[in-house]
């Protein structure tokens, strides 16, 4: 089988993972036409490695950012670059996604079999288990996100494609003409909810078809907060801010009200209550300050903040 697709890989300071990621990209049973690597101003030797690496394979295009634009900014640059190529579709992955060698073979077979779909995704595995977080459906009111259950992938449904509303950038495949219609990811999100917001725009034209037999290994384990007590780290700022912005952009009045109530109960009130009762012998001041900043910036649509916020 021949296929006309590009790959976009966004990387930041994970050189050893990147090497493994690119090896699997190169060894796909259906080779990519173009491999676009966006280096988010890495400081671990990634830039030097990629300069040398590019000379070994003419399919490579390296984009080196002068500052860390986050995953959102990296994918914006990478997808924009993919539209300058002639590839029919683009595969999106971070440097911690290790593709099975037949990942794109399975996706391209599905593209031929199901021409009504313009967006596809595979199965994300983590530590040997299906990670259902990466393929979701939207529930209204509130634009709530519901993980596609494991039963969608296995058992009586084993190997059967199924549709979903939301796919993460961990193995998302989008037709070039759909990118032209949907536009580029919102770089101002920096991290988190950028792929959700992008998926909602894609939903105007198509849902995602998940191909269970197309698998990748997501190598990054969940990291707990660095502080011994904190339940949040700096990334939660972007998660809260961008969730509000996303619902504001794509939801109606009822969606915004339901989402607001849900976030108040499970974030604002919870943190305040835990602070009052000194849960875990901890004052929860950091969490409350982070949430106030996220709400304030979402309310004013202030998305100038980049990198690790200081609270």
Legacy VTK file of the C-alpha trace (Angstrom):
# vtk DataFile Version 3.0
C-alpha trace
ASCII
DATASET POLYDATA
POINTS 311 float
0.000 0.000 0.000
1.160 3.528 -0.770
0.001 6.481 1.281
0.387 10.211 1.115
0.607 11.548 4.650
2.773 13.804 6.792
3.686 13.373 10.460
3.957 16.230 12.953
5.958 15.538 16.121
6.181 18.195 18.853
9.074 17.811 21.276
10.507 19.516 24.335
13.497 18.287 26.359
12.868 14.556 25.928
15.643 13.600 23.549
15.798 9.892 24.387
12.037 9.508 23.955
12.190 11.518 20.733
14.792 9.135 19.293
12.512 6.168 19.937
9.479 8.053 18.646
11.180 8.978 15.365
12.508 5.459 14.881
8.952 4.116 14.893
7.759 6.913 12.616
10.480 6.032 10.122
9.746 2.302 10.306
6.027 2.495 9.544
4.932 -0.264 7.168
3.335 2.517 5.132
6.043 5.230 5.008
5.316 8.914 5.556
5.894 11.407 2.780
7.052 14.106 5.205
8.184 14.126 8.849
7.873 17.535 10.515
9.498 17.914 13.926
8.749 21.026 15.989
11.393 21.588 18.663
9.968 23.805 21.404
13.302 25.454 22.292
14.711 22.332 23.945
17.871 22.700 26.019
18.907 19.023 26.239
20.738 18.667 22.925
17.614 18.055 20.846
18.354 20.883 18.404
21.871 19.627 17.732
20.624 16.062 17.300
17.918 17.102 14.849
20.327 19.169 12.746
22.486 16.097 12.263
19.475 13.817 11.901
17.903 15.851 9.089
20.803 15.086 6.790
20.108 11.357 7.069
16.561 11.460 5.710
15.287 13.976 3.158
11.724 13.561 4.393
12.532 15.589 7.499
11.588 19.208 8.053
12.807 20.660 11.349
11.159 23.708 12.927
13.171 25.136 15.818
11.270 27.578 18.034
13.119 30.392 19.783
10.909 29.932 22.865
8.748 27.187 24.307
5.311 27.654 22.733
3.782 24.707 24.562
2.082 21.796 22.863
-0.610 24.072 21.447
1.862 26.446 19.809
3.985 23.561 18.583
1.063 21.831 16.892
-0.095 25.098 15.372
3.308 25.521 13.716
3.527 21.876 12.714
0.050 21.667 11.190
0.607 24.936 9.349
3.800 23.476 7.894
1.942 20.301 6.859
-0.490 22.348 4.745
2.500 23.607 2.751
3.188 20.025 1.697
1.163 17.931 -0.743
0.252 15.204 1.754
-3.419 14.206 1.860
-3.527 13.950 5.664
-1.429 14.584 8.763
-0.680 12.438 11.825
-0.200 14.360 15.089
1.882 13.017 17.996
4.040 14.200 20.879
7.538 12.832 21.417
6.226 10.342 23.988
4.002 8.492 21.495
5.642 5.286 20.253
3.690 4.014 17.263
3.169 0.369 16.422
4.870 -0.202 13.088
1.514 -0.727 11.321
-0.272 2.232 12.953
-0.642 4.225 9.755
-1.262 1.127 7.663
-4.362 0.450 9.764
-5.454 4.100 9.577
-4.978 4.322 5.799
-6.921 1.105 5.278
-9.780 2.610 7.288
-9.614 5.834 5.268
-10.218 3.816 2.122
-12.984 1.744 3.694
-14.820 4.647 5.370
-14.559 7.623 2.987
-17.291 9.574 4.811
-14.861 10.265 7.674
-12.147 12.901 7.464
-10.595 12.385 10.898
-9.245 9.218 12.509
-7.502 8.026 15.652
-6.070 4.826 17.072
-5.863 3.178 20.487
-3.618 4.769 23.107
-1.922 2.268 25.395
-0.176 3.203 28.636
1.761 0.681 30.714
0.039 -2.163 28.870
-3.517 -0.894 29.353
-5.905 1.046 27.141
-5.911 4.703 28.167
-9.518 5.738 27.564
-8.809 9.403 28.380
-7.643 10.134 24.820
-10.914 9.306 22.988
-14.064 10.971 24.337
-17.610 12.023 23.618
-19.351 15.292 24.416
-22.360 15.240 26.743
-24.786 18.145 26.956
-25.627 20.305 28.725
-22.258 21.596 29.857
-20.035 20.170 27.103
-18.949 17.504 29.568
-16.339 15.045 28.293
-17.052 11.330 28.739
-14.290 8.801 28.043
-15.144 6.135 25.491
-15.313 2.996 27.660
-12.812 0.188 27.380
-15.661 -2.006 26.091
-15.592 0.069 22.905
-12.174 -1.409 22.106
-12.364 -5.014 23.334
-14.729 -7.932 23.924
-17.517 -8.320 21.397
-16.436 -5.024 19.810
-12.791 -6.052 19.384
-11.367 -4.642 16.179
-14.540 -2.801 15.228
-14.145 0.922 14.446
-16.286 3.306 16.473
-16.937 7.037 16.279
-16.183 9.630 18.935
-16.290 13.413 19.257
-12.910 14.219 20.830
-9.441 12.884 20.097
-6.221 14.036 21.709
-3.167 14.937 19.660
-1.827 11.518 20.663
-2.360 9.764 17.324
-4.947 12.059 15.708
-5.035 11.866 11.886
-6.759 14.677 9.978
-7.334 15.144 6.244
-5.569 18.105 4.708
-8.798 19.576 3.333
-10.312 19.360 6.827
-7.398 21.356 8.239
-8.108 24.026 5.652
-11.749 24.192 6.799
-11.206 23.843 10.571
-8.107 26.027 10.791
-5.210 25.614 13.205
-5.111 24.833 16.959
-5.342 27.785 19.357
-1.695 28.445 20.200
-2.714 30.743 23.070
-3.926 27.705 25.063
-0.252 26.713 25.555
-1.135 23.246 26.923
-4.296 21.313 27.764
-7.699 21.599 26.088
-6.068 22.696 22.806
-6.856 19.323 21.209
-10.358 19.327 22.740
-11.122 22.754 21.308
-9.669 21.710 17.945
-11.771 18.529 17.961
-14.917 20.589 18.549
-14.158 22.593 15.419
-13.523 19.383 13.495
-16.924 18.093 14.678
-18.589 20.717 12.492
-17.560 18.561 9.538
-16.962 15.024 10.824
-16.587 12.878 13.917
-13.446 10.860 14.568
-13.386 7.211 13.595
-11.322 5.227 16.108
-9.476 2.207 14.712
-8.798 -0.108 17.687
-6.179 -2.164 15.831
-4.044 0.944 15.243
-2.096 1.204 18.488
0.545 3.382 20.063
2.336 3.303 23.402
2.082 6.527 25.403
5.300 6.490 27.410
4.837 9.391 29.806
3.507 8.276 33.181
1.289 10.665 35.095
3.355 12.976 37.280
2.159 14.026 40.687
2.679 17.537 42.035
6.227 18.329 43.132
5.018 19.722 46.460
4.364 16.917 48.983
0.790 18.113 49.666
-0.357 19.980 46.589
-3.134 18.417 44.544
-2.458 20.815 41.665
0.640 21.812 39.788
1.079 24.705 37.347
-0.539 22.817 34.468
-3.881 22.943 36.269
-3.936 26.683 35.645
-4.124 26.064 31.907
-6.591 23.211 32.333
-9.040 25.395 34.271
-8.573 28.542 32.197
-8.782 26.744 28.861
-11.819 24.672 29.870
-13.719 27.870 30.619
-12.554 29.481 27.362
-13.498 26.389 25.360
-17.032 26.199 26.762
-17.428 29.944 26.323
-16.469 29.588 22.656
-18.421 26.455 21.729
-21.272 26.269 24.234
-24.588 28.047 24.640
-25.888 29.833 27.718
-27.050 26.593 29.334
-23.728 24.864 28.627
-21.842 27.710 30.240
-24.126 27.687 33.288
-23.873 23.912 33.791
-20.106 23.938 33.282
-19.780 26.830 35.705
-21.785 25.005 38.370
-19.781 21.813 37.876
-16.438 23.621 38.154
-17.599 25.575 41.205
-18.611 22.410 43.063
-15.628 20.283 42.122
-12.897 22.931 42.084
-13.687 26.274 43.729
-15.864 25.132 46.649
-13.867 21.947 47.206
-10.562 23.804 47.477
-12.074 26.406 49.800
-13.635 23.718 51.999
-10.427 21.681 52.168
-8.553 24.827 53.136
-11.042 25.584 55.924
-10.772 22.088 57.403
-7.006 22.015 56.792
-7.283 18.826 54.758
-4.064 16.770 54.900
-2.665 19.383 57.321
-2.306 21.732 54.377
-3.783 25.210 53.862
-4.669 24.800 50.140
-3.561 28.398 49.533
-1.671 27.531 46.348
-4.710 25.800 44.816
-7.037 28.670 45.662
-4.630 31.249 44.254
-4.125 29.249 41.050
-7.871 28.884 40.524
-8.482 32.618 41.082
-5.852 33.464 38.459
-7.289 30.971 35.979
-10.841 32.274 36.430
-9.706 35.891 36.160
-7.761 35.297 32.955
-10.595 33.271 31.415
-13.115 36.005 32.258
-10.994 38.677 30.567
-9.837 36.305 27.788
-6.275 37.066 28.846
-4.130 34.387 27.221
-0.794 36.197 27.281
0.583 33.964 30.031
3.091 31.387 28.763
5.268 28.783 30.422
5.158 27.944 34.127
3.012 30.497 36.019
4.253 31.844 39.307
1.535 31.987 41.973
LINES 1 312
311 0 1 2 3 4 5 6 7 8 9 10 11 12 13 14 15 16 17 18 19 20 21 22 23 24 25 26 27 28 29 30 31 32 33 34 35 36 37 38 39 40 41 42 43 44 45 46 47 48 49 50 51 52 53 54 55 56 57 58 59 60 61 62 63 64 65 66 67 68 69 70 71 72 73 74 75 76 77 78 79 80 81 82 83 84 85 86 87 88 89 90 91 92 93 94 95 96 97 98 99 100 101 102 103 104 105 106 107 108 109 110 111 112 113 114 115 116 117 118 119 120 121 122 123 124 125 126 127 128 129 130 131 132 133 134 135 136 137 138 139 140 141 142 143 144 145 146 147 148 149 150 151 152 153 154 155 156 157 158 159 160 161 162 163 164 165 166 167 168 169 170 171 172 173 174 175 176 177 178 179 180 181 182 183 184 185 186 187 188 189 190 191 192 193 194 195 196 197 198 199 200 201 202 203 204 205 206 207 208 209 210 211 212 213 214 215 216 217 218 219 220 221 222 223 224 225 226 227 228 229 230 231 232 233 234 235 236 237 238 239 240 241 242 243 244 245 246 247 248 249 250 251 252 253 254 255 256 257 258 259 260 261 262 263 264 265 266 267 268 269 270 271 272 273 274 275 276 277 278 279 280 281 282 283 284 285 286 287 288 289 290 291 292 293 294 295 296 297 298 299 300 301 302 303 304 305 306 307 308 309 310
